[in-house]
Amino acid sequence: MLPRSTKLNHEGQITIPAEIREALDMHEGEELLVEQVDGRIVLRRAIDIARETAGALKQYRKATPVDPEEEDEAIERAIAEEYLASLRDE
């Protein structure tokens, strides 16, 4: 896909071009991470953090039996939320 141009508005916001949103199946309200890497601005979906850290807290699971799939999702969501909160505090 060729690069697309977008403008920064007076509030510091940009619009991700429709072609890119559609190609990545992005929807309104999705949370994105913004990073500066080697002089570039990098955007990533916040959910990617949950995938990257999946299983990191398995040793902290409760002894109470629960649906393992629901528990995994809850742990991943908690990790992603904690990471996003730490970014906001910086």
KOLMIFI-496860 format. One line per field, with one value per atom (N, C-alpha, C, O): residue number from 1; residue in three letters; atom name; x, y, z. Coordinates in nm, 4 decimals, padded with zeros to 6 digits. Layout:
<sites>
n = (NUM, ...)
res = (Ala, ...)
atom = (CA, ...)
xx = (X, ...)
yy = (Y, ...)
zz = (Z, ...)
</sites>
This chain:
<sites>
n = (1, 1, 1, 1, 2, 2, 2, 2, 3, 3, 3, 3, 4, 4, 4, 4, 5, 5, 5, 5, 6, 6, 6, 6, 7, 7, 7, 7, 8, 8, 8, 8, 9, 9, 9, 9, 10, 10, 10, 10, 11, 11, 11, 11, 12, 12, 12, 12, 13, 13, 13, 13, 14, 14, 14, 14, 15, 15, 15, 15, 16, 16, 16, 16, 17, 17, 17, 17, 18, 18, 18, 18, 19, 19, 19, 19, 20, 20, 20, 20, 21, 21, 21, 21, 22, 22, 22, 22, 23, 23, 23, 23, 24, 24, 24, 24, 25, 25, 25, 25, 26, 26, 26, 26, 27, 27, 27, 27, 28, 28, 28, 28, 29, 29, 29, 29, 30, 30, 30, 30, 31, 31, 31, 31, 32, 32, 32, 32, 33, 33, 33, 33, 34, 34, 34, 34, 35, 35, 35, 35, 36, 36, 36, 36, 37, 37, 37, 37, 38, 38, 38, 38, 39, 39, 39, 39, 40, 40, 40, 40, 41, 41, 41, 41, 42, 42, 42, 42, 43, 43, 43, 43, 44, 44, 44, 44, 45, 45, 45, 45, 46, 46, 46, 46, 47, 47, 47, 47, 48, 48, 48, 48, 49, 49, 49, 49, 50, 50, 50, 50, 51, 51, 51, 51, 52, 52, 52, 52, 53, 53, 53, 53, 54, 54, 54, 54, 55, 55, 55, 55, 56, 56, 56, 56, 57, 57, 57, 57, 58, 58, 58, 58, 59, 59, 59, 59, 60, 60, 60, 60, 61, 61, 61, 61, 62, 62, 62, 62, 63, 63, 63, 63, 64, 64, 64, 64, 65, 65, 65, 65, 66, 66, 66, 66, 67, 67, 67, 67, 68, 68, 68, 68, 69, 69, 69, 69, 70, 70, 70, 70, 71, 71, 71, 71, 72, 72, 72, 72, 73, 73, 73, 73, 74, 74, 74, 74, 75, 75, 75, 75, 76, 76, 76, 76, 77, 77, 77, 77, 78, 78, 78, 78, 79, 79, 79, 79, 80, 80, 80, 80, 81, 81, 81, 81, 82, 82, 82, 82, 83, 83, 83, 83, 84, 84, 84, 84, 85, 85, 85, 85, 86, 86, 86, 86, 87, 87, 87, 87, 88, 88, 88, 88, 89, 89, 89, 89, 90, 90, 90, 90)
res = (Met, Met, Met, Met, Leu, Leu, Leu, Leu, Pro, Pro, Pro, Pro, Arg, Arg, Arg, Arg, Ser, Ser, Ser, Ser, Thr, Thr, Thr, Thr, Lys, Lys, Lys, Lys, Leu, Leu, Leu, Leu, Asn, Asn, Asn, Asn, His, His, His, His, Glu, Glu, Glu, Glu, Gly, Gly, Gly, Gly, Gln, Gln, Gln, Gln, Ile, Ile, Ile, Ile, Thr, Thr, Thr, Thr, Ile, Ile, Ile, Ile, Pro, Pro, Pro, Pro, Ala, Ala, Ala, Ala, Glu, Glu, Glu, Glu, Ile, Ile, Ile, Ile, Arg, Arg, Arg, Arg, Glu, Glu, Glu, Glu, Ala, Ala, Ala, Ala, Leu, Leu, Leu, Leu, Asp, Asp, Asp, Asp, Met, Met, Met, Met, His, His, His, His, Glu, Glu, Glu, Glu, Gly, Gly, Gly, Gly, Glu, Glu, Glu, Glu, Glu, Glu, Glu, Glu, Leu, Leu, Leu, Leu, Leu, Leu, Leu, Leu, Val, Val, Val, Val, Glu, Glu, Glu, Glu, Gln, Gln, Gln, Gln, Val, Val, Val, Val, Asp, Asp, Asp, Asp, Gly, Gly, Gly, Gly, Arg, Arg, Arg, Arg, Ile, Ile, Ile, Ile, Val, Val, Val, Val, Leu, Leu, Leu, Leu, Arg, Arg, Arg, Arg, Arg, Arg, Arg, Arg, Ala, Ala, Ala, Ala, Ile, Ile, Ile, Ile, Asp, Asp, Asp, Asp, Ile, Ile, Ile, Ile, Ala, Ala, Ala, Ala, Arg, Arg, Arg, Arg, Glu, Glu, Glu, Glu, Thr, Thr, Thr, Thr, Ala, Ala, Ala, Ala, Gly, Gly, Gly, Gly, Ala, Ala, Ala, Ala, Leu, Leu, Leu, Leu, Lys, Lys, Lys, Lys, Gln, Gln, Gln, Gln, Tyr, Tyr, Tyr, Tyr, Arg, Arg, Arg, Arg, Lys, Lys, Lys, Lys, Ala, Ala, Ala, Ala, Thr, Thr, Thr, Thr, Pro, Pro, Pro, Pro, Val, Val, Val, Val, Asp, Asp, Asp, Asp, Pro, Pro, Pro, Pro, Glu, Glu, Glu, Glu, Glu, Glu, Glu, Glu, Glu, Glu, Glu, Glu, Asp, Asp, Asp, Asp, Glu, Glu, Glu, Glu, Ala, Ala, Ala, Ala, Ile, Ile, Ile, Ile, Glu, Glu, Glu, Glu, Arg, Arg, Arg, Arg, Ala, Ala, Ala, Ala, Ile, Ile, Ile, Ile, Ala, Ala, Ala, Ala, Glu, Glu, Glu, Glu, Glu, Glu, Glu, Glu, Tyr, Tyr, Tyr, Tyr, Leu, Leu, Leu, Leu, Ala, Ala, Ala, Ala, Ser, Ser, Ser, Ser, Leu, Leu, Leu, Leu, Arg, Arg, Arg, Arg, Asp, Asp, Asp, Asp, Glu, Glu, Glu, Glu)
atom = (N, CA, C, O, N, CA, C, O, N, CA, C, O, N, CA, C, O, N, CA, C, O, N, CA, C, O, N, CA, C, O, N, CA, C, O, N, CA, C, O, N, CA, C, O, N, CA, C, O, N, CA, C, O, N, CA, C, O, N, CA, C, O, N, CA, C, O, N, CA, C, O, N, CA, C, O, N, CA, C, O, N, CA, C, O, N, CA, C, O, N, CA, C, O, N, CA, C, O, N, CA, C, O, N, CA, C, O, N, CA, C, O, N, CA, C, O, N, CA, C, O, N, CA, C, O, N, CA, C, O, N, CA, C, O, N, CA, C, O, N, CA, C, O, N, CA, C, O, N, CA, C, O, N, CA, C, O, N, CA, C, O, N, CA, C, O, N, CA, C, O, N, CA, C, O, N, CA, C, O, N, CA, C, O, N, CA, C, O, N, CA, C, O, N, CA, C, O, N, CA, C, O, N, CA, C, O, N, CA, C, O, N, CA, C, O, N, CA, C, O, N, CA, C, O, N, CA, C, O, N, CA, C, O, N, CA, C, O, N, CA, C, O, N, CA, C, O, N, CA, C, O, N, CA, C, O, N, CA, C, O, N, CA, C, O, N, CA, C, O, N, CA, C, O, N, CA, C, O, N, CA, C, O, N, CA, C, O, N, CA, C, O, N, CA, C, O, N, CA, C, O, N, CA, C, O, N, CA, C, O, N, CA, C, O, N, CA, C, O, N, CA, C, O, N, CA, C, O, N, CA, C, O, N, CA, C, O, N, CA, C, O, N, CA, C, O, N, CA, C, O, N, CA, C, O, N, CA, C, O, N, CA, C, O, N, CA, C, O, N, CA, C, O, N, CA, C, O, N, CA, C, O, N, CA, C, O, N, CA, C, O, N, CA, C, O, N, CA, C, O, N, CA, C, O)
xx = (00.0843, 00.0000, 00.0891, 00.1866, 00.0555, 00.1323, 00.1057, -00.0032, 00.2054, 00.1836, 00.0706, 00.0497, -00.0006, -00.1097, -00.0751, -00.0072, -00.1224, -00.0993, -00.2189, -00.3335, -00.1916, -00.2960, -00.2435, -00.1223, -00.3319, -00.2901, -00.3157, -00.4103, -00.2301, -00.2447, -00.3336, -00.3036, -00.4433, -00.5305, -00.4834, -00.3843, -00.5554, -00.5156, -00.5180, -00.4576, -00.5863, -00.5901, -00.4876, -00.4851, -00.4033, -00.3018, -00.3560, -00.2912, -00.4735, -00.5355, -00.5081, -00.4892, -00.5065, -00.4945, -00.6096, -00.6751, -00.6324, -00.7296, -00.6534, -00.5730, -00.6786, -00.6183, -00.7014, -00.8225, -00.6395, -00.7156, -00.8026, -00.7640, -00.9219, -01.0211, -00.9629, -00.9914, -00.8819, -00.8236, -00.7410, -00.7454, -00.6663, -00.5831, -00.6717, -00.6510, -00.7713, -00.8636, -00.9342, -00.9470, -00.9796, -01.0501, -00.9567, -00.9941, -00.8363, -00.7400, -00.7045, -00.6800, -00.7018, -00.6668, -00.7890, -00.7751, -00.9091, -01.0342, -01.0407, -01.0729, -01.0093, -01.0118, -01.1493, -01.2154, -01.1922, -01.3241, -01.3174, -01.2244, -01.4167, -01.4253, -01.4191, -01.4820, -01.3425, -01.3315, -01.2154, -01.1845, -01.1499, -01.0343, -00.9248, -00.9006, -00.8596, -00.7503, -00.6194, -00.5913, -00.5393, -00.4108, -00.2989, -00.3173, -00.1837, -00.0639, 00.0159, 00.0273, 00.0709, 00.1510, 00.2912, 00.3095, 00.3901, 00.5288, 00.6156, 00.5856, 00.7230, 00.8244, 00.9404, 01.0000, 00.9720, 01.0790, 01.1715, 01.1305, 01.2951, 01.3953, 01.3432, 01.3598, 01.2806, 01.2319, 01.1043, 01.0638, 01.0408, 00.9152, 00.8034, 00.8265, 00.6816, 00.5644, 00.5097, 00.4822, 00.4937, 00.4440, 00.3130, 00.3061, 00.2097, 00.0802, 00.0615, 00.0922, 00.0110, -00.0233, -00.1518, -00.1862, -00.2218, -00.3427, -00.3053, -00.2073, -00.3830, -00.3576, -00.3731, -00.3037, -00.4618, -00.4837, -00.3572, -00.3407, -00.2683, -00.1437, -00.0612, 00.0083, -00.0690, 00.0029, -00.0490, 00.0298, -00.1799, -00.2371, -00.1863, -00.1543, -00.1788, -00.1297, 00.0180, 00.0589, 00.0981, 00.2409, 00.2692, 00.3695, 00.1808, 00.2049, 00.1178, 00.1152, 00.0477, -00.0425, 00.0333, 00.1408, -00.0236, 00.0345, 00.1399, 00.1923, 00.1722, 00.2797, 00.2489, 00.3409, 00.1211, 00.0845, 00.0225, -00.0503, 00.0495, -00.0122, 00.0163, -00.0675, 00.1333, 00.1677, 00.0808, 00.0809, 00.0057, -00.0795, -00.2256, -00.3104, -00.2555, -00.3946, -00.4480, -00.3760, -00.5757, -00.6413, -00.6617, -00.6713, -00.6681, -00.6906, -00.8359, -00.8672, -00.9249, -01.0665, -01.0863, -01.0452, -01.1494, -01.1686, -01.2671, -01.3762, -01.2252, -01.3089, -01.2896, -01.2026, -01.3715, -01.3553, -01.2189, -01.1973, -01.1260, -00.9906, -00.9880, -00.9032, -01.0784, -01.0795, -01.1162, -01.0543, -01.2164, -01.2553, -01.1440, -01.1191, -01.0783, -00.9703, -00.8551, -00.8004, -00.8173, -00.7093, -00.7420, -00.6566, -00.8651, -00.9066, -00.9008, -00.8584, -00.9424, -00.9413, -00.7985, -00.7706, -00.7099, -00.5694, -00.5081, -00.4402, -00.5314, -00.4758, -00.5300, -00.4555, -00.6581, -00.7201, -00.6585, -00.6310, -00.6372, -00.5794, -00.4372, -00.3981, -00.3599, -00.2227, -00.2236, -00.1487, -00.3076, -00.3155, -00.3584, -00.3023, -00.4569, -00.5048, -00.3964, -00.3802, -00.3227, -00.2160, -00.1066, -00.0540, -00.0732, 00.0288, -00.0175, 00.0603, -00.1420, -00.1943, -00.1949, -00.1621, -00.2313, -00.2317, -00.0909, -00.0728, 00.0085, 00.1466, 00.1924, 00.2709, 00.1457, 00.1807, 00.1200, 00.1838, -00.0030, -00.0705, -00.0020, -00.0052, 00.0604, 00.1252, 00.2602, 00.3145, 00.3162, 00.4509, 00.4492, 00.5539)
yy = (-00.1172, 00.0000, 00.1240, 00.1313, 00.2197, 00.3435, 00.4318, 00.4279, 00.5121, 00.6044, 00.7020, 00.7374, 00.7444, 00.8407, 00.9633, 00.9535, 01.0784, 01.2035, 01.2354, 01.2087, 01.2921, 01.3384, 01.4627, 01.4835, 01.5449, 01.6697, 01.6634, 01.5997, 01.7303, 01.7450, 01.8662, 01.9749, 01.8498, 01.9653, 02.0447, 02.0094, 02.1517, 02.2414, 02.1747, 02.2262, 02.0614, 01.9876, 01.8740, 01.7957, 01.8650, 01.7598, 01.6274, 01.5244, 01.6266, 01.5029, 01.4818, 01.5772, 01.3551, 01.3197, 01.2257, 01.1686, 01.2114, 01.1147, 01.0047, 01.0319, 00.8809, 00.7681, 00.7481, 00.7283, 00.7529, 00.7409, 00.6154, 00.5097, 00.6297, 00.5219, 00.3946, 00.2854, 00.4070, 00.2883, 00.2056, 00.0825, 00.2743, 00.2050, 00.1455, 00.0314, 00.2230, 00.1706, 00.0458, -00.0521, 00.0490, -00.0672, -00.1869, -00.2996, -00.1630, -00.2726, -00.3393, -00.4599, -00.2608, -00.3139, -00.3459, -00.3839, -00.3311, -00.3579, -00.2810, -00.3371, -00.1502, -00.0637, 00.0000, 00.0292, 00.0214, 00.0761, 00.1896, 00.1976, 00.2765, 00.3881, 00.3379, 00.2382, 00.4086, 00.3746, 00.2831, 00.2638, 00.2258, 00.1405, 00.2235, 00.3378, 00.1654, 00.2343, 00.2015, 00.0858, 00.3057, 00.2900, 00.3363, 00.4262, 00.2745, 00.3188, 00.4050, 00.3717, 00.5150, 00.6054, 00.6065, 00.6321, 00.5783, 00.5767, 00.6564, 00.6668, 00.7123, 00.7737, 00.6756, 00.6414, 00.6308, 00.5331, 00.5850, 00.5992, 00.6131, 00.6614, 00.7778, 00.7786, 00.8756, 00.9935, 00.9727, 01.0610, 00.8578, 00.8286, 00.8149, 00.7851, 00.8376, 00.8149, 00.6779, 00.6518, 00.5904, 00.4551, 00.4374, 00.4617, 00.3951, 00.3651, 00.2144, 00.1473, 00.1607, 00.0185, 00.0042, 00.0873, -00.1021, -00.1326, -00.1716, -00.2429, -00.1251, -00.1580, -00.3076, -00.3638, -00.3723, -00.5164, -00.5967, -00.7071, -00.5434, -00.6132, -00.6359, -00.7368, -00.5422, -00.5570, -00.6791, -00.7553, -00.6985, -00.8148, -00.9430, -01.0389, -00.9457, -01.0659, -01.0908, -01.2049, -00.9827, -00.9962, -01.0436, -01.1104, -01.0089, -01.0432, -01.1583, -01.1884, -01.2217, -01.3314, -01.4367, -01.4813, -01.4752, -01.5808, -01.5332, -01.6137, -01.4053, -01.3541, -01.3659, -01.3711, -01.3702, -01.3746, -01.5069, -01.5122, -01.6123, -01.7412, -01.7862, -01.8518, -01.7519, -01.7955, -01.7277, -01.7698, -01.6223, -01.5511, -01.5940, -01.5331, -01.6954, -01.7404, -01.7846, -01.8402, -01.7582, -01.7983, -01.9499, -02.0129, -02.0066, -02.1501, -02.1863, -02.3024, -02.0869, -02.1114, -02.1497, -02.0753, -02.2657, -02.3052, -02.2114, -02.1839, -02.1634, -02.0793, -02.1256, -02.2077, -02.0721, -02.1039, -02.0505, -01.9294, -02.1386, -02.0965, -01.9919, -01.9027, -02.0013, -01.9057, -01.7665, -01.6678, -01.7579, -01.6287, -01.5710, -01.4504, -01.6577, -01.6115, -01.5566, -01.4515, -01.6260, -01.5785, -01.4422, -01.3536, -01.4248, -01.2966, -01.1864, -01.0747, -01.2165, -01.1179, -01.0774, -00.9597, -01.1740, -01.1458, -01.0601, -00.9614, -01.0970, -01.0211, -00.8781, -00.7833, -00.8631, -00.7302, -00.6470, -00.5283, -00.7096, -00.6390, -00.5936, -00.4830, -00.6776, -00.6414, -00.5240, -00.4279, -00.5315, -00.4237, -00.2932, -00.1877, -00.2988, -00.1786, -00.1191, 00.0028, -00.2052, -00.1572, -00.0898, 00.0147, -00.1500, -00.0933, 00.0425, 00.1380, 00.0524, 00.1783, 00.2850, 00.4007, 00.2477, 00.3419, 00.3929, 00.5107, 00.3059, 00.3482, 00.4456, 00.5360, 00.4296, 00.5230, 00.6606, 00.7627, 00.6630, 00.7894, 00.8654, 00.9884, 00.7926, 00.8553, 00.9145, 00.9926, 00.8786, 00.9274, 01.0719, 01.1282)
zz = (00.0000, 00.0000, 00.0000, 00.0748, -00.0832, -00.0919, 00.0289, 00.0861, 00.0683, 00.1798, 00.1471, 00.0311, 00.2487, 00.2351, 00.3182, 00.4204, 00.2733, 00.3434, 00.4329, 00.3966, 00.5484, 00.6387, 00.7073, 00.7131, 00.7589, 00.8238, 00.9730, 01.0195, 01.0458, 01.1904, 01.2142, 01.1647, 01.2896, 01.3128, 01.4345, 01.4985, 01.4652, 01.5742, 01.7117, 01.8057, 01.7249, 01.8515, 01.8551, 01.9501, 01.7519, 01.7471, 01.6989, 01.7177, 01.6370, 01.5905, 01.4417, 01.3661, 01.4018, 01.2614, 01.2251, 01.3123, 01.0963, 01.0476, 00.9761, 00.8870, 01.0149, 00.9439, 00.8180, 00.8273, 00.7011, 00.5767, 00.5734, 00.6234, 00.5127, 00.5073, 00.4487, 00.4978, 00.3445, 00.2800, 00.3790, 00.3772, 00.4645, 00.5645, 00.6740, 00.7153, 00.7217, 00.8240, 00.7748, 00.8484, 00.6518, 00.5957, 00.5807, 00.6135, 00.5317, 00.5128, 00.6451, 00.6496, 00.7531, 00.8856, 00.9704, 01.0866, 00.9137, 00.9839, 01.1158, 01.2206, 01.1085, 01.2264, 01.2403, 01.1406, 01.3650, 01.3913, 01.4926, 01.5729, 01.4876, 01.5800, 01.7241, 01.7596, 01.8056, 01.9467, 01.9803, 02.0979, 01.8787, 01.9071, 01.9713, 01.9323, 02.0691, 02.1362, 02.0660, 02.0347, 02.0417, 01.9739, 02.0651, 02.1472, 02.0502, 02.1207, 02.0238, 01.9059, 02.0726, 01.9913, 02.0503, 02.1693, 01.9660, 02.0116, 01.9156, 01.7966, 01.9684, 01.8845, 01.8775, 01.9797, 01.7579, 01.7380, 01.6292, 01.5140, 01.6648, 01.5689, 01.4851, 01.3631, 01.5496, 01.4805, 01.4004, 01.3248, 01.4158, 01.3469, 01.4490, 01.5662, 01.4012, 01.4843, 01.4465, 01.3294, 01.5456, 01.5219, 01.5973, 01.7178, 01.5261, 01.5869, 01.5876, 01.4891, 01.6988, 01.7061, 01.7827, 01.8666, 01.7526, 01.8286, 01.9704, 01.9922, 02.0661, 02.2057, 02.2295, 02.3142, 02.1570, 02.1752, 02.1445, 02.1963, 02.0617, 02.0319, 02.1584, 02.1704, 02.2523, 02.3785, 02.4533, 02.5093, 02.4549, 02.5228, 02.4584, 02.5285, 02.3275, 02.2589, 02.2908, 02.3120, 02.2941, 02.3206, 02.4625, 02.4875, 02.5548, 02.6953, 02.7440, 02.8633, 02.6533, 02.6912, 02.7709, 02.7309, 02.8827, 02.9645, 03.0627, 03.1395, 03.0623, 03.1479, 03.2968, 03.3783, 03.3334, 03.4752, 03.5168, 03.6159, 03.4439, 03.4756, 03.6184, 03.6802, 03.6714, 03.8070, 03.9120, 04.0277, 03.8741, 03.9683, 03.9620, 04.0272, 03.8864, 03.8750, 04.0101, 04.0931, 04.0293, 04.1538, 04.1547, 04.0495, 04.2740, 04.2869, 04.2583, 04.2318, 04.2636, 04.2375, 04.0912, 04.0021, 04.0647, 03.9259, 03.8550, 03.9048, 03.7376, 03.6517, 03.5082, 03.4794, 03.4188, 03.2778, 03.2324, 03.2353, 03.1904, 03.1538, 03.0419, 03.0435, 02.9464, 02.8359, 02.8865, 02.8466, 02.9740, 03.0306, 03.1174, 03.1163, 03.1918, 03.2785, 03.1962, 03.2295, 03.0889, 03.0023, 02.9442, 02.9409, 02.8985, 02.8419, 02.9468, 02.9172, 03.0672, 03.1751, 03.2113, 03.2337, 03.2168, 03.2480, 03.1372, 03.1657, 03.0121, 02.8996, 02.8991, 02.8743, 02.9262, 02.9301, 03.0433, 03.0257, 03.1587, 03.2737, 03.2435, 03.2810, 03.1762, 03.1402, 03.0435, 03.0612, 02.9423, 02.8429, 02.9097, 02.8800, 02.9992, 03.0676, 03.1569, 03.1631, 03.2257, 03.3122, 03.2290, 03.2672, 03.1160, 03.0280, 02.9738, 02.9732, 02.9285, 02.8776, 02.9863, 02.9598, 03.1070, 03.2187, 03.2466, 03.2774, 03.2363, 03.2602, 03.1529, 03.1817, 03.0308, 02.9231, 02.9480, 02.9223, 02.9979, 03.0254, 03.1383, 03.1413, 03.2318, 03.3478, 03.3140, 03.3922, 03.1980, 03.1635, 03.1227, 03.0906)
</sites>
